[in-house]
Amino acid sequence: MKTFVFVIAMMGLSLMQAQAQKEISSEISDVVVYLKGAQVTRTANVSVGPGKSILLFKGLTPRLNSNSLQVSTGTGITILSVNHSIDYLDSPKSDELAKKLVNRRDELQDSISLNKNTRLIYIKEQEMLISNQSIGGQQTGVNVEQLIRATDFFRQRLTEIEKNLFDNNRTTLEMQRRLDKINRQLNELNAQDDQPTSTIKIAVSTNRTVQAPVELTYTVRDARWQPFYDIRVEDTDAPITLVYKAKVFQSTNENWDNVKLTLSTGNPTISNYKPELQPWFLYPAPVQMPKVMKGINIVEDDVELYEEMVIEDKEEEARPIRIRGMSSLGKQNVTTIQQQTTTAFEIQIPYTIPSDNQGYDVAVSDHQVKADFQYATVPKRSPHVYLMAHIADWNELNLLPGQANIYFDQTYQGKTILNPFSSEDTLNLSVGRDPGIIVERELQKDFSSKSLFGNNAKETKAWKITVRNSKNTKASVLVEDQYPVSTNSDIKVELEESNGAKVNPQTGLLIWDLILAPGETKELRFIYTVRYPKEMDLIIE
């Protein structure tokens, strides 16, 4: 009787414990994406009765950082403990496309195995027929009719086997090609089988039945965003449109479906500890033993001091940025928050970012930037003339380094790298080539010569640059060229004619700043002479 009462009590206790545990269905509502990593917020509504309860959040990404886990609830619920564990039995649910691909992959693998087994059977039958071609004994022969029937049988059956082997091989190859495509697509979708999941167990206590929201926040490393830009130039008399965009990547094993997205310039993965200086000791380097090489003793007598330093590794925190200008999504759809060390862009329009590690474009903001335009050419290196945009107040934009697509008059011109961390006062951007301005560079042989005087050689080079403006508007053109400079006292270089260019004697750079009227052509000429010992082999352009 006592045993029966004990069993009933244990069953009742187990039932109470089972009732106290509740599996909670949650959804990702907010994601803050950092330059490296992301913070994910899940929300759910729960109903718990009086006493202690266990809330189970199952099927979460196994890549969450448990140290970053935070839980908040509504009033009336007290959080007793939070525990994180990895569940190796409960795999994450794949999307429908991945499921179909996995099923098709498994079917193809089974069909390929069956085809290979069938091929082995045909090969065995072929070997058996070839090895058993004798149809008569040693003492008795075979008549003609039997020989004809046997020959027909062997020929017909071996032909059938060869055809079956050919068809089998072709079918297997075709299935293998389809299998390879499916595997590549699965890799593209980042679909992985038998991946573990995370389970968050939250112990709560209430003194009455409560219905309240629960918010779960954690960080993951497998996400990032990177800036990129569209630079649009409609006309040289109008400001540049600089469109600030972001590419968001994530492979967290959780799809972000219609979430509120925030882009932050912070990086939670870096260390926040201030480095400490350690004593810096100097020690004499140990005297090295003489080296022996091919029977000759070489003694290194120089003894230097070396420095022993303790260096603490650290990553530099991402530079905060402040973005001005109206958002390309509209003012009401993007909110820029300037924090103490970072900047955050709250995107009000919901975004969906699958867990496939592909880049998804997110519009952030755009700016109307005043720029000075000038044509520039380096005819020594290229026969083209480039339209350059000079942005003077680019420091106020506080941009991040990134790739930029350039559009001029609605035409895509190519890509460039926008580096706002440059030390230059002006940000120079090449907008594209303009075929309306023509430049030619040619050697003037009548003014060029080479001669010998005793032990010395003298070479003179004369270059003519022709610039023509075939446009119907005035153009400012910057022309760059160079003459050689010498770092050897035996080589003497003299610039004899520069045709009004700005000359940098240290670098040999020549710059002409031209104003060309519509249809106007200008010619530039520069001449230089190089003197050097005639035994030197110099290549002088």
C-alpha positions in Angstrom: 0.0 0.0 0.0 2.8 2.4 0.9 4.5 1.6 -2.4 1.4 2.4 -4.3 1.0 5.7 -2.5 4.6 6.5 -3.3 4.2 5.8 -7.0 1.1 7.9 -7.2 2.9 10.8 -5.5 5.9 10.5 -7.9 3.5 10.5 -10.9 1.8 13.6 -9.5 5.1 15.3 -9.0 6.2 14.5 -12.5 2.9 15.7 -13.9 3.3 19.0 -12.0 6.9 19.4 -13.3 5.7 18.7 -16.8 3.0 21.3 -16.5 5.4 23.8 -15.1 7.6 23.6 -18.2 6.3 25.6 -21.2 7.9 25.7 -24.7 7.6 29.3 -25.9 7.3 30.2 -29.6 9.2 33.4 -30.3 10.0 35.6 -33.3 13.0 37.8 -34.2 11.7 41.4 -34.1 14.8 43.6 -34.0 18.4 43.1 -35.2 21.3 45.5 -34.6 24.0 44.7 -37.2 27.5 45.8 -36.3 30.6 46.1 -38.5 31.3 42.6 -37.1 28.6 40.7 -35.3 24.9 41.4 -34.6 22.5 41.7 -31.6 19.3 39.8 -32.1 16.1 40.4 -30.1 13.4 37.8 -29.9 9.9 38.6 -28.5 7.1 36.3 -27.2 3.9 36.6 -25.2 3.7 34.1 -22.3 1.0 33.1 -19.8 2.2 31.6 -16.5 0.3 30.5 -13.5 1.2 31.2 -9.8 4.3 29.6 -8.5 7.5 28.6 -10.4 7.6 27.9 -14.1 10.2 27.0 -16.7 10.0 28.8 -20.0 11.8 27.0 -22.9 13.0 28.9 -26.0 14.0 26.1 -28.4 15.3 26.0 -31.9 17.6 29.0 -31.6 20.9 29.5 -33.3 23.8 27.4 -31.8 26.1 30.4 -32.6 24.8 32.8 -30.0 27.1 34.2 -27.4 25.8 32.9 -24.1 27.7 35.7 -22.2 25.6 38.3 -24.0 22.2 36.7 -23.1 19.7 39.1 -21.6 16.1 38.5 -20.6 13.4 41.0 -19.7 9.7 40.4 -18.9 6.7 42.4 -18.0 5.5 43.3 -14.5 4.4 40.6 -12.2 7.1 38.0 -13.3 10.3 37.5 -11.4 13.2 35.9 -13.3 15.0 33.3 -11.1 17.6 32.0 -13.5 18.6 31.8 -17.2 20.4 28.8 -18.6 21.8 28.2 -22.1 22.4 24.7 -23.6 23.0 23.1 -27.0 20.5 20.6 -28.3 22.0 18.1 -30.7 18.8 16.1 -31.2 16.6 19.0 -32.4 17.8 20.2 -35.8 16.6 23.6 -37.1 13.8 23.7 -39.5 14.9 24.2 -43.1 13.0 26.4 -45.5 10.8 24.7 -48.1 13.3 25.2 -51.0 16.1 23.6 -48.9 13.8 20.7 -47.9 12.9 20.0 -51.6 16.5 20.1 -52.6 17.6 17.8 -49.8 14.9 15.3 -50.7 15.8 15.5 -54.4 19.5 15.1 -53.5 18.8 11.9 -51.5 16.7 10.5 -54.3 19.5 11.1 -56.8 22.1 9.5 -54.6 19.9 6.4 -54.2 19.3 6.2 -58.0 23.0 6.6 -58.7 23.8 3.8 -56.3 21.2 1.6 -57.9 22.6 2.3 -61.4 26.1 1.4 -60.3 24.9 -1.9 -58.9 23.0 -2.7 -62.1 26.1 -1.9 -64.1 28.1 -4.4 -62.0 25.5 -7.1 -62.8 25.7 -6.4 -66.5 29.6 -6.6 -66.3 29.4 -9.9 -64.5 27.0 -11.4 -67.0 29.3 -10.2 -69.9 32.3 -11.8 -68.3 30.4 -15.1 -67.7 29.2 -15.2 -71.4 32.7 -14.6 -72.7 34.3 -17.2 -70.5 31.7 -19.9 -71.4 31.7 -19.8 -75.2 32.4 -23.5 -75.6 29.2 -25.3 -76.8 30.6 -28.8 -77.7 32.8 -31.4 -76.0 36.3 -32.5 -77.0 35.0 -35.9 -78.4 31.8 -34.6 -80.0 31.6 -31.7 -82.3 28.7 -29.4 -82.9 26.5 -29.2 -85.9 26.1 -26.1 -88.0 22.6 -25.4 -86.8 23.7 -25.5 -83.2 26.7 -23.2 -84.0 24.4 -20.7 -85.7 22.0 -20.6 -82.9 24.8 -20.2 -80.3 26.5 -17.5 -82.3 23.2 -15.6 -82.7 22.6 -15.9 -79.0 26.0 -14.6 -77.9 25.9 -11.8 -80.4 22.4 -10.7 -79.5 23.0 -10.9 -75.7 26.4 -9.2 -75.7 25.0 -6.4 -77.9 22.1 -5.9 -75.4 24.6 -5.8 -72.5 26.8 -3.2 -74.2 23.8 -1.1 -75.0 22.5 -1.4 -71.4 26.0 -0.5 -70.1 26.1 2.6 -72.4 22.6 3.7 -71.4 23.4 3.1 -67.7 26.6 5.1 -67.9 24.9 8.0 -69.7 22.0 8.0 -67.1 24.5 8.0 -64.2 26.5 10.9 -65.6 23.3 12.9 -66.1 22.1 12.2 -62.5 25.6 13.1 -61.2 25.5 16.4 -63.0 22.1 17.2 -61.5 23.4 16.1 -58.1 26.3 18.5 -58.4 24.0 21.3 -59.2 21.8 20.6 -56.2 24.8 20.4 -53.9 26.1 23.7 -55.2 22.7 25.3 -54.6 22.5 23.8 -51.1 25.9 25.3 -50.4 24.7 28.6 -51.7 21.7 28.5 -49.4 24.0 27.5 -46.6 21.7 24.5 -45.9 23.4 22.1 -43.5 21.9 18.9 -42.2 21.9 17.8 -38.6 23.0 21.1 -37.1 22.5 21.5 -33.4 20.3 24.3 -31.9 20.3 26.3 -28.8 17.8 26.1 -25.9 17.3 28.9 -23.4 15.7 27.8 -20.2 14.3 30.6 -18.1 13.0 29.9 -14.5 10.4 32.4 -13.5 8.1 32.9 -10.5 4.7 34.6 -10.1 2.2 34.9 -7.3 -0.8 34.9 -9.7 -1.6 34.1 -13.3 0.1 36.6 -15.5 0.1 37.3 -19.2 3.2 39.4 -20.2 5.7 39.9 -23.0 9.2 38.3 -22.8 12.1 39.7 -24.6 15.3 37.7 -25.3 18.5 39.4 -26.5 21.8 37.9 -27.6 24.7 38.5 -29.9 26.1 36.4 -32.7 29.4 36.7 -34.5 28.4 35.5 -38.0 26.9 38.7 -39.3 28.3 42.1 -40.6 27.6 45.1 -42.7 29.8 47.0 -45.0 29.3 50.5 -46.5 29.2 51.2 -50.2 28.2 54.2 -52.2 26.5 55.4 -55.4 28.1 58.6 -56.7 25.7 60.3 -59.3 26.7 63.2 -61.4 24.0 64.7 -63.6 25.8 67.9 -64.7 29.1 69.7 -63.8 27.0 72.7 -62.7 25.0 70.6 -60.2 26.0 69.1 -56.9 27.0 65.4 -56.6 24.5 63.0 -55.2 26.3 60.7 -52.8 24.1 57.8 -51.8 25.1 55.9 -48.7 24.2 52.2 -48.8 25.0 49.1 -46.8 25.4 45.4 -47.7 24.3 43.2 -44.9 25.6 39.6 -44.5 24.6 36.9 -42.1 25.0 33.2 -41.7 23.7 32.7 -38.1 21.4 29.7 -39.0 18.4 32.0 -38.3 16.5 33.9 -41.0 15.7 37.4 -40.2 12.1 37.8 -41.5 10.6 41.3 -41.6 12.7 42.6 -38.8 13.4 46.1 -37.7 17.0 46.6 -38.8 19.6 48.9 -37.2 23.1 49.4 -38.6 25.7 50.4 -36.0 29.3 51.4 -36.5 30.2 49.6 -33.3 32.0 46.3 -33.0 31.2 44.2 -29.9 33.8 41.6 -30.7 36.8 43.9 -29.9 38.4 44.2 -26.5 37.2 47.1 -24.4 40.2 46.9 -22.0 42.6 49.8 -22.0 46.1 48.5 -22.7 48.6 48.8 -19.8 52.3 49.7 -20.2 54.9 47.2 -18.8 58.5 48.0 -17.9 60.7 48.3 -20.9 64.0 46.6 -20.3 67.0 46.8 -22.6 69.4 43.8 -22.8 72.6 43.4 -24.7 72.2 40.8 -27.5 74.0 37.5 -27.0 77.3 37.3 -28.8 76.8 35.0 -31.8 79.2 32.2 -32.6 81.3 32.5 -35.8 79.6 31.2 -38.9 81.5 28.8 -41.1 80.9 28.9 -44.9 82.8 26.8 -47.4 85.8 26.5 -45.2 86.1 30.3 -44.6 85.6 31.6 -41.0 83.4 34.7 -41.0 83.3 36.4 -37.6 80.5 38.9 -37.0 81.9 41.4 -34.5 79.0 43.8 -34.4 77.0 43.4 -31.2 73.8 45.4 -31.1 71.3 46.1 -28.3 67.9 44.7 -28.8 64.7 45.8 -27.2 62.5 43.6 -25.2 59.0 44.9 -25.2 55.7 43.6 -23.9 53.0 44.5 -26.5 49.4 44.0 -25.7 47.4 43.0 -28.8 44.3 45.1 -29.4 42.0 46.0 -32.2 41.3 49.6 -32.9 37.7 50.5 -32.3 35.6 51.5 -35.3 35.6 55.2 -36.0 32.2 56.7 -35.2 30.5 58.5 -38.0 27.9 61.2 -38.2 25.7 61.3 -41.3 24.0 64.4 -42.5 21.5 64.7 -45.3 18.1 63.3 -46.1 17.7 59.5 -46.3 17.1 57.9 -49.6 14.3 56.1 -47.9 12.8 59.3 -46.7 13.3 61.2 -43.4 10.5 59.3 -41.7 12.0 55.9 -42.5 15.6 56.2 -41.2 16.7 57.7 -37.9 20.3 58.5 -37.2 21.3 58.2 -33.6 24.7 59.7 -32.6 25.9 57.8 -29.6 29.0 58.4 -27.5 31.4 56.3 -29.5 29.2 55.0 -32.4 26.5 55.9 -34.8 23.4 53.9 -35.4 21.0 54.0 -38.3 17.5 52.8 -37.4 15.8 51.5 -40.6 12.0 51.8 -40.0 11.0 49.7 -43.1 11.2 46.0 -42.2 13.9 43.9 -44.0 14.3 40.2 -44.6 17.9 38.9 -44.5 18.2 35.1 -45.0 20.9 33.2 -43.4 22.9 32.5 -46.6 25.9 34.8 -46.2 24.8 36.8 -49.3 25.0 40.6 -49.4 21.6 42.3 -49.2 21.4 46.0 -50.0 20.0 48.4 -47.4 19.6 52.1 -48.3 20.9 54.4 -45.5 21.1 58.1 -46.6 22.0 60.4 -49.4 23.7 63.7 -49.6 23.8 66.6 -52.0 27.5 67.5 -52.0 29.0 70.6 -53.7 32.0 69.7 -55.9 34.4 71.5 -58.2 34.8 69.7 -61.5 37.9 69.7 -63.7 39.2 67.6 -66.5 42.5 65.9 -66.0 44.8 63.8 -68.2 48.2 62.1 -67.9 49.0 61.5 -71.6 52.2 59.6 -70.8 50.1 56.9 -69.2 46.8 57.1 -70.9 45.4 58.8 -74.1 42.1 59.6 -72.3 40.8 62.7 -70.4 39.0 62.1 -67.1 36.4 64.3 -65.4 37.5 64.8 -61.8 35.3 65.9 -58.9 37.0 67.7 -56.1 35.0 67.7 -52.8 36.4 70.1 -50.3 34.1 69.6 -47.3 34.1 65.8 -47.3 35.4 65.6 -43.7 32.0 66.8 -42.5 30.4 63.7 -43.9 32.5 61.3 -41.7 32.1 58.5 -44.1 33.6 55.0 -43.9 35.9 53.4 -46.4 34.0 51.5 -49.1 33.5 50.8 -52.8 31.6 53.3 -54.9 29.7 52.9 -58.1 30.0 56.0 -60.3 27.2 57.2 -62.6 27.6 60.2 -65.0 24.5 61.5 -66.8 22.6 58.3 -66.0 25.5 56.1 -67.4 27.5 53.7 -65.3 31.2 54.6 -65.4 32.7 51.9 -63.2 33.8 51.5 -59.7 36.2 53.4 -57.4 37.4 53.2 -53.8 36.2 55.9 -51.5 38.8 56.3 -48.7 37.7 59.1 -46.3 40.6 58.3 -44.0 43.0 59.9 -46.4 45.1 62.8 -45.1 44.3 65.0 -48.2 42.2 68.1 -47.6 40.2 67.5 -50.8 38.6 64.2 -51.8 39.3 63.6 -55.5 37.0 61.3 -57.5 37.3 60.2 -61.1 33.8 60.5 -62.5 34.7 59.0 -65.9 36.3 59.5 -69.4 35.1 62.3 -71.7 35.8 61.6 -75.4 34.9 65.3 -76.1 38.4 66.4 -75.1 41.2 64.8 -77.2 44.9 64.6 -76.1 47.9 63.4 -78.0 51.6 63.1 -76.9 54.4 62.7 -79.4 58.2 62.8 -79.5 59.5 65.7 -81.6 62.4 64.1 -83.4 63.7 67.5 -84.8 64.4 68.7 -81.3 65.7 65.4 -79.9 69.2 64.2 -80.2 72.0 62.0 -78.8 75.7 62.8 -78.9 79.0 61.8 -77.3 81.7 64.1 -75.8 84.8 62.3 -74.6 83.7 59.9 -71.9 80.2 61.4 -71.6 76.9 61.0 -73.5 74.2 63.6 -73.9 70.6 63.0 -74.8 67.9 65.6 -75.5 64.2 64.7 -75.6 61.5 67.0 -76.7 57.8 66.1 -76.3 54.7 67.9 -77.7 51.3 67.5 -76.1 48.2 68.6 -78.1 44.9 69.1 -76.3 41.8 69.9 -78.2 38.3 70.7 -76.8 35.7 69.4 -79.3 32.9 70.2 -76.9 30.6 73.2 -77.3 31.3 74.4 -73.7 34.4 75.8 -72.0 36.6 73.2 -70.3 39.3 73.4 -67.6 41.9 70.8 -68.2 44.8 69.7 -65.9 47.6 68.2 -67.9 50.3 66.2 -66.0 53.6 64.9 -67.3 57.2 64.5 -66.0 60.8 64.6 -66.8 63.5 62.4 -65.1 65.2 63.2 -61.9 68.7 61.9 -60.8 69.9 60.6 -57.6 73.4 59.8 -59.0 76.0 62.6 -59.1 77.3 61.2 -62.4 73.9 61.8 -64.1 72.9 65.4 -64.7 69.4 66.3 -65.8 68.4 69.8 -67.0 64.9 70.9 -67.9 65.5 73.3 -70.8 61.9 74.2 -71.6 58.6 73.7 -69.7 56.2 75.9 -71.6 54.8 77.6 -68.5 54.2 74.4 -66.5 54.3 74.3 -62.7 57.6 72.4 -62.0 58.4 70.2 -59.0 62.2 69.7 -59.3 62.2 67.0 -56.5 59.7 64.7 -58.3 60.1 66.0 -61.9 56.3 66.6 -62.1 55.0 69.1 -64.7 51.5 70.5 -64.4 49.7 72.7 -66.9 46.3 74.2 -65.9 44.5 75.0 -69.2 41.3 76.8 -70.0 40.0 75.7 -73.4 37.3 77.5 -75.2 34.8 75.5 -77.3 36.7 74.0 -80.3 40.1 75.4 -79.1 43.4 73.5 -79.5 46.5 74.1 -77.4 50.0 72.7 -77.8 52.4 72.2 -75.0 56.1 71.4 -75.2 58.8 70.5 -72.8 62.5 69.6 -73.4 65.0 68.0 -71.1 68.7 67.0 -71.4 70.4 64.1 -69.7 74.2 63.9 -69.4 75.8 60.7 -68.1 79.0 58.6 -68.5 78.8 56.8 -71.9 79.5 53.4 -70.4 76.2 53.6 -68.5 73.3 51.9 -70.1 70.4 54.3 -69.5 67.0 54.2 -71.0 65.8 57.7 -71.5 62.3 58.2 -72.9 
